[in-house]
Amino acid sequence: MVRSTPLWLMLVLLFSLALPCWSADSSVVVIANKNLENVAVNRTYLRSLFGMRARTWPSGAAVRVFVLKDNHEVHEKFAKSILKTFPYNLRKIWDSRVFSGVGASPTVVASEAEMYERVSETDNAIGYLTRGLAGPGVKVLELEKI
């Protein structure tokens, strides 16, 4: 006698195979150069840093901001989940600051590997990555609640 597999079990297996393979934690974290002094960051301060309004760290050192391309999936996650804004809003802020002559755009990198490399090699740098990609060359900045 042949037993049939329950339909619900077959559906669960089918859907689990159809899902994309993601790392255990695909959340986005804010990273900084490992030599940066301990600094408290909250959402408001991060918006100032990534909006290119805050140009220095509390110590007075000039901030170097690195971002991924506007249409990069991790950039979109960062803007929406950490800054609570949309990527096009960041672009609008950067463009208006550049065109008005009062500021500059952040440095755009092509990949998360380049983001890690540039932030780890640049003093006072800040950027973001998928959580699992943050290695020993950078420190993860924990977002404080306000």
N, CA, C and O atoms as CSV, one atom per row, in Angstrom:
chain,resi,resn,atom,element,x,y,z
A,1,MET,N,N,0.837,-1.180,0.000
A,1,MET,CA,C,0.000,0.000,0.000
A,1,MET,C,C,0.886,1.249,0.000
A,1,MET,O,O,1.798,1.358,0.820
A,2,VAL,N,N,0.629,2.177,-0.899
A,2,VAL,CA,C,1.394,3.405,-1.026
A,2,VAL,C,C,0.645,4.517,-0.311
A,2,VAL,O,O,-0.538,4.752,-0.556
A,3,ARG,N,N,1.361,5.199,0.577
A,3,ARG,CA,C,0.750,6.342,1.283
A,3,ARG,C,C,1.070,7.618,0.520
A,3,ARG,O,O,2.189,7.803,0.042
A,4,SER,N,N,0.109,8.471,0.413
A,4,SER,CA,C,0.344,9.737,-0.268
A,4,SER,C,C,0.782,10.798,0.747
A,4,SER,O,O,0.338,10.803,1.895
A,5,THR,N,N,1.634,11.664,0.309
A,5,THR,CA,C,2.095,12.770,1.146
A,5,THR,C,C,0.965,13.775,1.263
A,5,THR,O,O,0.307,14.088,0.270
A,6,PRO,N,N,0.731,14.288,2.476
A,6,PRO,CA,C,-0.336,15.282,2.621
A,6,PRO,C,C,-0.083,16.495,1.718
A,6,PRO,O,O,1.056,16.921,1.529
A,7,LEU,N,N,-1.145,17.024,1.182
A,7,LEU,CA,C,-1.060,18.152,0.271
A,7,LEU,C,C,-0.380,19.352,0.916
A,7,LEU,O,O,0.431,20.015,0.268
A,8,TRP,N,N,-0.687,19.648,2.171
A,8,TRP,CA,C,-0.110,20.815,2.839
A,8,TRP,C,C,1.404,20.683,2.955
A,8,TRP,O,O,2.117,21.680,2.842
A,9,LEU,N,N,1.909,19.470,3.180
A,9,LEU,CA,C,3.348,19.257,3.278
A,9,LEU,C,C,4.019,19.496,1.927
A,9,LEU,O,O,5.096,20.088,1.858
A,10,MET,N,N,3.393,19.043,0.882
A,10,MET,CA,C,3.946,19.265,-0.456
A,10,MET,C,C,3.979,20.756,-0.787
A,10,MET,O,O,4.945,21.234,-1.382
A,11,LEU,N,N,2.943,21.488,-0.411
A,11,LEU,CA,C,2.907,22.927,-0.678
A,11,LEU,C,C,3.980,23.671,0.105
A,11,LEU,O,O,4.631,24.570,-0.427
A,12,VAL,N,N,4.164,23.296,1.371
A,12,VAL,CA,C,5.203,23.927,2.189
A,12,VAL,C,C,6.578,23.700,1.568
A,12,VAL,O,O,7.370,24.636,1.469
A,13,LEU,N,N,6.866,22.490,1.156
A,13,LEU,CA,C,8.149,22.187,0.527
A,13,LEU,C,C,8.325,22.950,-0.775
A,13,LEU,O,O,9.408,23.464,-1.057
A,14,LEU,N,N,7.282,23.023,-1.558
A,14,LEU,CA,C,7.347,23.721,-2.828
A,14,LEU,C,C,7.638,25.204,-2.618
A,14,LEU,O,O,8.510,25.762,-3.285
A,15,PHE,N,N,6.921,25.847,-1.703
A,15,PHE,CA,C,7.135,27.268,-1.454
A,15,PHE,C,C,8.496,27.545,-0.832
A,15,PHE,O,O,9.109,28.566,-1.143
A,16,SER,N,N,8.983,26.674,0.032
A,16,SER,CA,C,10.295,26.901,0.637
A,16,SER,C,C,11.403,26.811,-0.401
A,16,SER,O,O,12.418,27.496,-0.274
A,17,LEU,N,N,11.233,25.988,-1.417
A,17,LEU,CA,C,12.226,25.905,-2.477
A,17,LEU,C,C,12.157,27.106,-3.411
A,17,LEU,O,O,13.152,27.469,-4.037
A,18,ALA,N,N,10.991,27.714,-3.503
A,18,ALA,CA,C,10.813,28.842,-4.406
A,18,ALA,C,C,11.300,30.160,-3.813
A,18,ALA,O,O,11.495,31.123,-4.553
A,19,LEU,N,N,11.500,30.227,-2.502
A,19,LEU,CA,C,11.943,31.467,-1.874
A,19,LEU,C,C,13.402,31.737,-2.210
A,19,LEU,O,O,14.183,30.796,-2.350
A,20,PRO,N,N,13.784,33.003,-2.341
A,20,PRO,CA,C,15.189,33.301,-2.609
A,20,PRO,C,C,16.050,32.956,-1.398
A,20,PRO,O,O,15.569,32.931,-0.266
A,21,CYS,N,N,17.309,32.694,-1.649
A,21,CYS,CA,C,18.237,32.372,-0.565
A,21,CYS,C,C,18.815,33.661,-0.017
A,21,CYS,O,O,19.597,34.329,-0.695
A,22,TRP,N,N,18.441,34.017,1.199
A,22,TRP,CA,C,18.965,35.197,1.865
A,22,TRP,C,C,19.814,34.758,3.023
A,22,TRP,O,O,19.707,33.627,3.498
A,23,SER,N,N,20.668,35.669,3.482
A,23,SER,CA,C,21.446,35.368,4.677
A,23,SER,C,C,20.487,35.322,5.857
A,23,SER,O,O,19.347,35.778,5.766
A,24,ALA,N,N,20.958,34.773,6.952
A,24,ALA,CA,C,20.118,34.635,8.133
A,24,ALA,C,C,19.586,35.990,8.583
A,24,ALA,O,O,18.460,36.082,9.073
A,25,ASP,N,N,20.386,37.041,8.421
A,25,ASP,CA,C,19.942,38.369,8.809
A,25,ASP,C,C,20.244,39.334,7.678
A,25,ASP,O,O,21.394,39.725,7.480
A,26,SER,N,N,19.220,39.718,6.938
A,26,SER,CA,C,19.422,40.603,5.799
A,26,SER,C,C,19.121,42.054,6.149
A,26,SER,O,O,18.908,42.875,5.257
A,27,SER,N,N,19.100,42.375,7.438
A,27,SER,CA,C,18.841,43.752,7.828
A,27,SER,C,C,20.061,44.620,7.532
A,27,SER,O,O,21.177,44.123,7.382
A,28,VAL,N,N,19.824,45.904,7.454
A,28,VAL,CA,C,20.874,46.860,7.135
A,28,VAL,C,C,21.356,47.519,8.424
A,28,VAL,O,O,20.555,47.862,9.293
A,29,VAL,N,N,22.672,47.694,8.540
A,29,VAL,CA,C,23.255,48.354,9.699
A,29,VAL,C,C,24.110,49.537,9.244
A,29,VAL,O,O,24.646,49.547,8.136
A,30,VAL,N,N,24.222,50.518,10.113
A,30,VAL,CA,C,25.078,51.669,9.861
A,30,VAL,C,C,26.469,51.300,10.343
A,30,VAL,O,O,26.636,50.776,11.444
A,31,ILE,N,N,27.468,51.576,9.509
A,31,ILE,CA,C,28.845,51.254,9.873
A,31,ILE,C,C,29.696,52.517,9.855
A,31,ILE,O,O,29.364,53.496,9.188
A,32,ALA,N,N,30.786,52.479,10.591
A,32,ALA,CA,C,31.745,53.580,10.607
A,32,ALA,C,C,33.143,52.984,10.642
A,32,ALA,O,O,33.320,51.808,10.958
A,33,ASN,N,N,34.119,53.793,10.320
A,33,ASN,CA,C,35.500,53.356,10.402
A,33,ASN,C,C,35.795,52.923,11.836
A,33,ASN,O,O,35.353,53.569,12.786
A,34,LYS,N,N,36.538,51.832,11.989
A,34,LYS,CA,C,36.774,51.254,13.318
A,34,LYS,C,C,37.509,52.206,14.255
A,34,LYS,O,O,37.432,52.036,15.472
A,35,ASN,N,N,38.221,53.204,13.727
A,35,ASN,CA,C,38.972,54.140,14.566
A,35,ASN,C,C,38.147,55.323,15.045
A,35,ASN,O,O,38.639,56.157,15.806
A,36,LEU,N,N,36.907,55.402,14.609
A,36,LEU,CA,C,36.046,56.509,15.035
A,36,LEU,C,C,35.767,56.398,16.528
A,36,LEU,O,O,35.471,55.318,17.041
A,37,GLU,N,N,35.867,57.526,17.213
A,37,GLU,CA,C,35.541,57.537,18.639
A,37,GLU,C,C,34.105,57.078,18.822
A,37,GLU,O,O,33.284,57.203,17.913
A,38,ASN,N,N,33.807,56.547,20.001
A,38,ASN,CA,C,32.425,56.156,20.285
A,38,ASN,C,C,31.541,57.384,20.194
A,38,ASN,O,O,31.803,58.405,20.830
A,39,VAL,N,N,30.511,57.274,19.411
A,39,VAL,CA,C,29.597,58.386,19.198
A,39,VAL,C,C,28.170,57.856,19.269
A,39,VAL,O,O,27.859,56.793,18.732
A,40,ALA,N,N,27.316,58.611,19.937
A,40,ALA,CA,C,25.906,58.240,20.032
A,40,ALA,C,C,25.195,58.734,18.777
A,40,ALA,O,O,25.300,59.904,18.407
A,41,VAL,N,N,24.477,57.835,18.134
A,41,VAL,CA,C,23.726,58.222,16.948
A,41,VAL,C,C,22.258,57.872,17.132
A,41,VAL,O,O,21.911,56.801,17.631
A,42,ASN,N,N,21.417,58.787,16.723
A,42,ASN,CA,C,19.985,58.517,16.683
A,42,ASN,C,C,19.515,58.831,15.265
A,42,ASN,O,O,20.296,59.299,14.437
A,43,ARG,N,N,18.270,58.579,14.996
A,43,ARG,CA,C,17.744,58.757,13.642
A,43,ARG,C,C,17.903,60.205,13.163
A,43,ARG,O,O,18.230,60.435,11.999
A,44,THR,N,N,17.678,61.161,14.033
A,44,THR,CA,C,17.795,62.568,13.654
A,44,THR,C,C,19.229,62.906,13.235
A,44,THR,O,O,19.449,63.575,12.225
A,45,TYR,N,N,20.192,62.438,14.018
A,45,TYR,CA,C,21.599,62.700,13.705
A,45,TYR,C,C,21.999,62.007,12.399
A,45,TYR,O,O,22.719,62.582,11.583
A,46,LEU,N,N,21.528,60.767,12.206
A,46,LEU,CA,C,21.840,60.066,10.958
A,46,LEU,C,C,21.245,60.789,9.753
A,46,LEU,O,O,21.872,60.860,8.696
A,47,ARG,N,N,20.041,61.321,9.910
A,47,ARG,CA,C,19.438,62.077,8.808
A,47,ARG,C,C,20.274,63.311,8.478
A,47,ARG,O,O,20.413,63.677,7.311
A,48,SER,N,N,20.827,63.946,9.502
A,48,SER,CA,C,21.700,65.102,9.269
A,48,SER,C,C,22.991,64.693,8.568
A,48,SER,O,O,23.456,65.376,7.655
A,49,LEU,N,N,23.565,63.567,9.006
A,49,LEU,CA,C,24.801,63.092,8.377
A,49,LEU,C,C,24.577,62.695,6.924
A,49,LEU,O,O,25.300,63.145,6.035
A,50,PHE,N,N,23.571,61.847,6.680
A,50,PHE,CA,C,23.326,61.374,5.329
A,50,PHE,C,C,22.622,62.405,4.461
A,50,PHE,O,O,22.617,62.271,3.237
A,51,GLY,N,N,22.028,63.430,5.064
A,51,GLY,CA,C,21.467,64.550,4.317
A,51,GLY,C,C,22.507,65.612,4.032
A,51,GLY,O,O,22.206,66.640,3.426
A,52,MET,N,N,23.751,65.359,4.479
A,52,MET,CA,C,24.900,66.228,4.262
A,52,MET,C,C,24.752,67.601,4.924
A,52,MET,O,O,25.370,68.575,4.495
A,53,ARG,N,N,23.926,67.667,5.972
A,53,ARG,CA,C,23.814,68.911,6.754
A,53,ARG,C,C,24.854,68.929,7.855
A,53,ARG,O,O,25.496,69.956,8.075
A,54,ALA,N,N,25.035,67.821,8.550
A,54,ALA,CA,C,26.082,67.712,9.566
A,54,ALA,C,C,27.373,67.354,8.833
A,54,ALA,O,O,27.442,66.329,8.154
A,55,ARG,N,N,28.370,68.180,8.969
A,55,ARG,CA,C,29.616,67.972,8.232
A,55,ARG,C,C,30.739,67.451,9.111
A,55,ARG,O,O,31.782,67.031,8.610
A,56,THR,N,N,30.525,67.477,10.439
A,56,THR,CA,C,31.568,67.017,11.359
A,56,THR,C,C,30.970,66.109,12.422
A,56,THR,O,O,29.778,66.168,12.724
A,57,TRP,N,N,31.836,65.263,12.982
A,57,TRP,CA,C,31.470,64.447,14.134
A,57,TRP,C,C,31.522,65.343,15.365
A,57,TRP,O,O,32.077,66.440,15.294
A,58,PRO,N,N,30.963,64.909,16.487
A,58,PRO,CA,C,31.037,65.722,17.717
A,58,PRO,C,C,32.468,66.104,18.096
A,58,PRO,O,O,32.672,67.129,18.747
A,59,SER,N,N,33.455,65.312,17.707
A,59,SER,CA,C,34.858,65.617,18.009
A,59,SER,C,C,35.406,66.755,17.150
A,59,SER,O,O,36.480,67.287,17.431
A,60,GLY,N,N,34.668,67.128,16.103
A,60,GLY,CA,C,35.112,68.174,15.195
A,60,GLY,C,C,35.729,67.640,13.912
A,60,GLY,O,O,35.995,68.411,12.990
A,61,ALA,N,N,35.961,66.337,13.838
A,61,ALA,CA,C,36.543,65.734,12.634
A,61,ALA,C,C,35.522,65.722,11.501
A,61,ALA,O,O,34.333,65.495,11.722
A,62,ALA,N,N,36.004,65.969,10.289
A,62,ALA,CA,C,35.126,65.987,9.112
A,62,ALA,C,C,34.588,64.589,8.812
A,62,ALA,O,O,35.330,63.607,8.824
A,63,VAL,N,N,33.298,64.520,8.547
A,63,VAL,CA,C,32.639,63.252,8.232
A,63,VAL,C,C,32.801,62.952,6.743
A,63,VAL,O,O,32.685,63.853,5.912
A,64,ARG,N,N,33.068,61.691,6.404
A,64,ARG,CA,C,33.074,61.229,5.022
A,64,ARG,C,C,31.911,60.258,4.879
A,64,ARG,O,O,31.907,59.199,5.508
A,65,VAL,N,N,30.931,60.604,4.064
A,65,VAL,CA,C,29.715,59.803,3.901
A,65,VAL,C,C,29.799,59.004,2.601
A,65,VAL,O,O,30.076,59.547,1.532
A,66,PHE,N,N,29.549,57.690,2.725
A,66,PHE,CA,C,29.516,56.802,1.572
A,66,PHE,C,C,28.123,56.206,1.457
A,66,PHE,O,O,27.522,55.804,2.453
A,67,VAL,N,N,27.613,56.153,0.222
A,67,VAL,CA,C,26.296,55.561,-0.039
A,67,VAL,C,C,26.375,54.673,-1.273
A,67,VAL,O,O,27.285,54.800,-2.092
A,68,LEU,N,N,25.416,53.784,-1.389
A,68,LEU,CA,C,25.272,52.967,-2.586
A,68,LEU,C,C,24.440,53.730,-3.617
A,68,LEU,O,O,23.846,54.760,-3.297
A,69,LYS,N,N,24.397,53.235,-4.832
A,69,LYS,CA,C,23.611,53.876,-5.885
A,69,LYS,C,C,22.144,53.955,-5.478
A,69,LYS,O,O,21.652,53.120,-4.720
A,70,ASP,N,N,21.457,54.964,-5.989
A,70,ASP,CA,C,20.059,55.221,-5.619
A,70,ASP,C,C,19.149,54.010,-5.788
A,70,ASP,O,O,18.239,53.808,-4.983
A,71,ASN,N,N,19.377,53.206,-6.816
A,71,ASN,CA,C,18.484,52.087,-7.094
A,71,ASN,C,C,18.968,50.769,-6.488
A,71,ASN,O,O,18.371,49.725,-6.750
A,72,HIS,N,N,20.018,50.793,-5.698
A,72,HIS,CA,C,20.532,49.570,-5.063
A,72,HIS,C,C,19.562,49.129,-3.971
A,72,HIS,O,O,19.070,49.952,-3.198
A,73,GLU,N,N,19.295,47.840,-3.911
A,73,GLU,CA,C,18.338,47.290,-2.943
A,73,GLU,C,C,18.709,47.641,-1.499
A,73,GLU,O,O,17.829,47.958,-0.699
A,74,VAL,N,N,19.979,47.589,-1.162
A,74,VAL,CA,C,20.412,47.887,0.212
A,74,VAL,C,C,20.254,49.374,0.510
A,74,VAL,O,O,19.926,49.744,1.637
A,75,HIS,N,N,20.483,50.226,-0.479
A,75,HIS,CA,C,20.268,51.669,-0.291
A,75,HIS,C,C,18.790,51.944,0.000
A,75,HIS,O,O,18.456,52.744,0.875
A,76,GLU,N,N,17.930,51.280,-0.734
A,76,GLU,CA,C,16.494,51.450,-0.510
A,76,GLU,C,C,16.095,50.976,0.886
A,76,GLU,O,O,15.327,51.648,1.576
A,77,LYS,N,N,16.618,49.818,1.304
A,77,LYS,CA,C,16.329,49.318,2.658
A,77,LYS,C,C,16.838,50.286,3.714
A,77,LYS,O,O,16.147,50.565,4.693
A,78,PHE,N,N,18.049,50.800,3.515
A,78,PHE,CA,C,18.643,51.753,4.463
A,78,PHE,C,C,17.774,53.002,4.589
A,78,PHE,O,O,17.428,53.416,5.695
A,79,ALA,N,N,17.429,53.590,3.459
A,79,ALA,CA,C,16.636,54.823,3.481
A,79,ALA,C,C,15.290,54.596,4.164
A,79,ALA,O,O,14.860,55.405,4.986
A,80,LYS,N,N,14.635,53.501,3.821
A,80,LYS,CA,C,13.298,53.256,4.362
A,80,LYS,C,C,13.317,52.781,5.816
A,80,LYS,O,O,12.535,53.267,6.634
A,81,SER,N,N,14.197,51.842,6.143
A,81,SER,CA,C,14.143,51.253,7.491
A,81,SER,C,C,14.919,52.039,8.538
A,81,SER,O,O,14.511,52.070,9.699
A,82,ILE,N,N,16.023,52.675,8.162
A,82,ILE,CA,C,16.838,53.389,9.154
A,82,ILE,C,C,16.487,54.877,9.169
A,82,ILE,O,O,16.197,55.436,10.227
A,83,LEU,N,N,16.514,55.513,8.008
A,83,LEU,CA,C,16.246,56.954,7.962
A,83,LEU,C,C,14.759,57.281,7.907
A,83,LEU,O,O,14.367,58.427,8.128
A,84,LYS,N,N,13.935,56.286,7.616
A,84,LYS,CA,C,12.480,56.480,7.508
A,84,LYS,C,C,12.134,57.526,6.451
A,84,LYS,O,O,11.323,58.424,6.679
A,85,THR,N,N,12.761,57.386,5.306
A,85,THR,CA,C,12.477,58.242,4.164
A,85,THR,C,C,12.629,57.395,2.905
A,85,THR,O,O,12.931,56.204,2.986
A,86,PHE,N,N,12.424,57.998,1.764
A,86,PHE,CA,C,12.572,57.295,0.506
A,86,PHE,C,C,13.871,57.724,-0.169
A,86,PHE,O,O,14.323,58.854,0.020
A,87,PRO,N,N,14.473,56.833,-0.954
A,87,PRO,CA,C,15.719,57.188,-1.632
A,87,PRO,C,C,15.613,58.444,-2.491
A,87,PRO,O,O,16.564,59.223,-2.556
A,88,TYR,N,N,14.484,58.653,-3.148
A,88,TYR,CA,C,14.344,59.838,-3.989
A,88,TYR,C,C,14.362,61.120,-3.162
A,88,TYR,O,O,14.753,62.172,-3.666
A,89,ASN,N,N,13.941,61.045,-1.897
A,89,ASN,CA,C,14.032,62.227,-1.027
A,89,ASN,C,C,15.485,62.565,-0.724
A,89,ASN,O,O,15.863,63.737,-0.718
A,90,LEU,N,N,16.300,61.544,-0.472
A,90,LEU,CA,C,17.729,61.790,-0.246
A,90,LEU,C,C,18.349,62.427,-1.486
A,90,LEU,O,O,19.100,63.397,-1.382
A,91,ARG,N,N,18.035,61.883,-2.649
A,91,ARG,CA,C,18.587,62.428,-3.892
A,91,ARG,C,C,18.185,63.884,-4.069
A,91,ARG,O,O,18.999,64.708,-4.486
A,92,LYS,N,N,16.938,64.205,-3.756
A,92,LYS,CA,C,16.450,65.581,-3.880
A,92,LYS,C,C,17.218,66.518,-2.944
A,92,LYS,O,O,17.582,67.629,-3.330
A,93,ILE,N,N,17.459,66.064,-1.716
A,93,ILE,CA,C,18.220,66.862,-0.741
A,93,ILE,C,C,19.641,67.097,-1.253
A,93,ILE,O,O,20.131,68.226,-1.251
A,94,TRP,N,N,20.304,66.010,-1.697
A,94,TRP,CA,C,21.680,66.142,-2.167
A,94,TRP,C,C,21.767,67.070,-3.365
A,94,TRP,O,O,22.629,67.947,-3.418
A,95,ASP,N,N,20.873,66.877,-4.325
A,95,ASP,CA,C,20.906,67.703,-5.529
A,95,ASP,C,C,20.673,69.174,-5.213
A,95,ASP,O,O,21.350,70.038,-5.770
A,96,SER,N,N,19.729,69.470,-4.330
A,96,SER,CA,C,19.449,70.878,-4.011
A,96,SER,C,C,20.633,71.515,-3.282
A,96,SER,O,O,20.911,72.695,-3.494
A,97,ARG,N,N,21.332,70.770,-2.436
A,97,ARG,CA,C,22.500,71.309,-1.730
A,97,ARG,C,C,23.654,71.558,-2.702
A,97,ARG,O,O,24.370,72.552,-2.581
A,98,VAL,N,N,23.828,70.659,-3.655
A,98,VAL,CA,C,24.910,70.825,-4.638
A,98,VAL,C,C,24.596,71.991,-5.572
A,98,VAL,O,O,25.446,72.849,-5.808
A,99,PHE,N,N,23.365,72.019,-6.105
A,99,PHE,CA,C,23.019,73.056,-7.078
A,99,PHE,C,C,22.938,74.447,-6.461
A,99,PHE,O,O,23.137,75.442,-7.157
A,100,SER,N,N,22.647,74.529,-5.159
A,100,SER,CA,C,22.611,75.831,-4.498
A,100,SER,C,C,23.992,76.264,-4.020
A,100,SER,O,O,24.178,77.410,-3.611
A,101,GLY,N,N,24.952,75.361,-4.070
A,101,GLY,CA,C,26.317,75.708,-3.691
A,101,GLY,C,C,26.600,75.656,-2.204
A,101,GLY,O,O,27.654,76.119,-1.769
A,102,VAL,N,N,25.688,75.105,-1.407
A,102,VAL,CA,C,25.890,75.085,0.052
A,102,VAL,C,C,26.377,73.731,0.573
A,102,VAL,O,O,26.607,73.574,1.772
A,103,GLY,N,N,26.530,72.772,-0.309
A,103,GLY,CA,C,26.949,71.464,0.174
A,103,GLY,C,C,27.439,70.571,-0.943
A,103,GLY,O,O,27.574,70.987,-2.094
A,104,ALA,N,N,27.699,69.341,-0.573
A,104,ALA,CA,C,28.190,68.352,-1.525
A,104,ALA,C,C,27.359,67.084,-1.406
A,104,ALA,O,O,26.603,66.902,-0.452
A,105,SER,N,N,27.514,66.226,-2.384
A,105,SER,CA,C,26.865,64.915,-2.334
A,105,SER,C,C,27.777,63.935,-1.618
A,105,SER,O,O,28.987,64.148,-1.550
A,106,PRO,N,N,27.210,62.865,-1.085
A,106,PRO,CA,C,28.056,61.827,-0.517
A,106,PRO,C,C,28.799,61.090,-1.636
A,106,PRO,O,O,28.449,61.212,-2.810
A,107,THR,N,N,29.808,60.341,-1.264
A,107,THR,CA,C,30.548,59.533,-2.234
A,107,THR,C,C,29.745,58.276,-2.531
A,107,THR,O,O,29.391,57.529,-1.619
A,108,VAL,N,N,29.458,58.044,-3.812
A,108,VAL,CA,C,28.676,56.880,-4.224
A,108,VAL,C,C,29.625,55.738,-4.566
A,108,VAL,O,O,30.587,55.912,-5.314
A,109,VAL,N,N,29.333,54.559,-4.000
A,109,VAL,CA,C,30.118,53.361,-4.298
A,109,VAL,C,C,29.236,52.378,-5.056
A,109,VAL,O,O,28.009,52.459,-5.006
A,110,ALA,N,N,29.876,51.452,-5.757
A,110,ALA,CA,C,29.139,50.563,-6.655
A,110,ALA,C,C,28.598,49.307,-5.993
A,110,ALA,O,O,27.639,48.716,-6.489
A,111,SER,N,N,29.197,48.883,-4.874
A,111,SER,CA,C,28.796,47.617,-4.266
A,111,SER,C,C,29.013,47.654,-2.769
A,111,SER,O,O,29.661,48.558,-2.242
A,112,GLU,N,N,28.463,46.658,-2.090
A,112,GLU,CA,C,28.674,46.563,-0.650
A,112,GLU,C,C,30.130,46.237,-0.336
A,112,GLU,O,O,30.652,46.665,0.693
A,113,ALA,N,N,30.781,45.492,-1.202
A,113,ALA,CA,C,32.205,45.194,-1.002
A,113,ALA,C,C,33.028,46.478,-1.056
A,113,ALA,O,O,33.923,46.682,-0.236
A,114,GLU,N,N,32.726,47.336,-2.019
A,114,GLU,CA,C,33.421,48.616,-2.104
A,114,GLU,C,C,33.061,49.503,-0.920
A,114,GLU,O,O,33.919,50.230,-0.418
A,115,MET,N,N,31.812,49.461,-0.461
A,115,MET,CA,C,31.398,50.234,0.711
A,115,MET,C,C,32.245,49.828,1.914
A,115,MET,O,O,32.790,50.679,2.615
A,116,TYR,N,N,32.349,48.531,2.143
A,116,TYR,CA,C,33.141,48.035,3.266
A,116,TYR,C,C,34.593,48.500,3.142
A,116,TYR,O,O,35.182,48.983,4.110
A,117,GLU,N,N,35.154,48.352,1.965
A,117,GLU,CA,C,36.548,48.726,1.738
A,117,GLU,C,C,36.780,50.212,1.978
A,117,GLU,O,O,37.721,50.589,2.676
A,118,ARG,N,N,35.934,51.049,1.409
A,118,ARG,CA,C,36.124,52.506,1.521
A,118,ARG,C,C,35.924,52.994,2.954
A,118,ARG,O,O,36.695,53.824,3.436
A,119,VAL,N,N,34.889,52.485,3.645
A,119,VAL,CA,C,34.651,52.915,5.025
A,119,VAL,C,C,35.774,52.422,5.932
A,119,VAL,O,O,36.216,53.154,6.818
A,120,SER,N,N,36.242,51.196,5.723
A,120,SER,CA,C,37.299,50.663,6.581
A,120,SER,C,C,38.635,51.375,6.361
A,120,SER,O,O,39.464,51.416,7.270
A,121,GLU,N,N,38.856,51.933,5.174
A,121,GLU,CA,C,40.122,52.596,4.860
A,121,GLU,C,C,40.098,54.109,5.054
A,121,GLU,O,O,41.146,54.751,4.977
A,122,THR,N,N,38.928,54.691,5.305
A,122,THR,CA,C,38.804,56.143,5.371
A,122,THR,C,C,38.493,56.588,6.798
A,122,THR,O,O,37.478,56.191,7.370
A,123,ASP,N,N,39.364,57.406,7.365
A,123,ASP,CA,C,39.121,57.928,8.711
A,123,ASP,C,C,37.815,58.723,8.743
A,123,ASP,O,O,37.498,59.443,7.796
A,124,ASN,N,N,37.071,58.591,9.821
A,124,ASN,CA,C,35.824,59.332,10.067
A,124,ASN,C,C,34.733,59.042,9.045
A,124,ASN,O,O,33.846,59.868,8.833
A,125,ALA,N,N,34.793,57.877,8.412
A,125,ALA,CA,C,33.810,57.518,7.387
A,125,ALA,C,C,32.594,56.846,8.006
A,125,ALA,O,O,32.667,56.220,9.063
A,126,ILE,N,N,31.469,56.998,7.306
A,126,ILE,CA,C,30.216,56.343,7.693
A,126,ILE,C,C,29.547,55.815,6.435
A,126,ILE,O,O,29.665,56.398,5.358
A,127,GLY,N,N,28.841,54.700,6.589
A,127,GLY,CA,C,28.117,54.097,5.487
A,127,GLY,C,C,27.131,53.083,6.034
A,127,GLY,O,O,26.696,53.198,7.180
A,128,TYR,N,N,26.776,52.101,5.240
A,128,TYR,CA,C,25.826,51.075,5.673
A,128,TYR,C,C,26.038,49.818,4.844
A,128,TYR,O,O,26.522,49.871,3.713
A,129,LEU,N,N,25.665,48.689,5.432
A,129,LEU,CA,C,25.812,47.374,4.800
A,129,LEU,C,C,24.718,46.446,5.276
A,129,LEU,O,O,24.018,46.730,6.248
A,130,THR,N,N,24.582,45.333,4.580
A,130,THR,CA,C,23.789,44.231,5.099
A,130,THR,C,C,24.518,43.716,6.328
A,130,THR,O,O,25.740,43.568,6.303
A,131,ARG,N,N,23.788,43.440,7.407
A,131,ARG,CA,C,24.392,43.117,8.702
A,131,ARG,C,C,25.508,42.068,8.613
A,131,ARG,O,O,26.564,42.263,9.215
A,132,GLY,N,N,25.315,41.001,7.906
A,132,GLY,CA,C,26.290,39.920,7.856
A,132,GLY,C,C,27.600,40.270,7.168
A,132,GLY,O,O,28.556,39.499,7.254
A,133,LEU,N,N,27.673,41.418,6.483
A,133,LEU,CA,C,28.880,41.794,5.747
A,133,LEU,C,C,29.810,42.706,6.521
A,133,LEU,O,O,30.910,43.005,6.056
A,134,ALA,N,N,29.383,43.158,7.705
A,134,ALA,CA,C,30.223,44.050,8.511
A,134,ALA,C,C,31.332,43.235,9.176
A,134,ALA,O,O,31.062,42.381,10.021
A,135,GLY,N,N,32.571,43.502,8.794
A,135,GLY,CA,C,33.709,42.757,9.313
A,135,GLY,C,C,34.527,43.568,10.297
A,135,GLY,O,O,34.061,44.589,10.803
A,136,PRO,N,N,35.752,43.121,10.573
A,136,PRO,CA,C,36.577,43.741,11.612
A,136,PRO,C,C,37.110,45.128,11.258
A,136,PRO,O,O,37.583,45.834,12.148
A,137,GLY,N,N,37.052,45.535,10.017
A,137,GLY,CA,C,37.554,46.851,9.631
A,137,GLY,C,C,36.602,47.994,9.933
A,137,GLY,O,O,36.964,49.163,9.798
A,138,VAL,N,N,35.394,47.660,10.340
A,138,VAL,CA,C,34.387,48.691,10.627
A,138,VAL,C,C,33.714,48.396,11.956
A,138,VAL,O,O,33.790,47.284,12.479
A,139,LYS,N,N,33.060,49.405,12.485
A,139,LYS,CA,C,32.234,49.182,13.672
A,139,LYS,C,C,30.784,49.449,13.317
A,139,LYS,O,O,30.474,50.353,12.541
A,140,VAL,N,N,29.909,48.655,13.891
A,140,VAL,CA,C,28.482,48.835,13.674
A,140,VAL,C,C,27.986,49.845,14.696
A,140,VAL,O,O,28.194,49.679,15.898
A,141,LEU,N,N,27.329,50.892,14.212
A,141,LEU,CA,C,26.778,51.918,15.099
A,141,LEU,C,C,25.356,51.535,15.458
A,141,LEU,O,O,24.505,51.368,14.584
A,142,GLU,N,N,25.111,51.399,16.726
A,142,GLU,CA,C,23.767,51.063,17.191
A,142,GLU,C,C,22.936,52.340,17.262
A,142,GLU,O,O,23.379,53.361,17.787
A,143,LEU,N,N,21.753,52.260,16.737
A,143,LEU,CA,C,20.847,53.391,16.711
A,143,LEU,C,C,20.189,53.558,18.073
A,143,LEU,O,O,19.541,52.638,18.572
A,144,GLU,N,N,20.356,54.733,18.674
A,144,GLU,CA,C,19.740,55.000,19.967
A,144,GLU,C,C,18.298,55.415,19.771
A,144,GLU,O,O,17.951,56.054,18.778
A,145,LYS,N,N,17.471,55.050,20.716
A,145,LYS,CA,C,16.062,55.463,20.698
A,145,LYS,C,C,15.989,56.869,21.296
A,145,LYS,O,O,16.667,57.183,22.274
A,146,ILE,N,N,15.152,57.704,20.685
A,146,ILE,CA,C,14.947,59.024,21.267
A,146,ILE,C,C,13.493,59.242,21.567
A,146,ILE,O,O,13.117,60.303,22.065
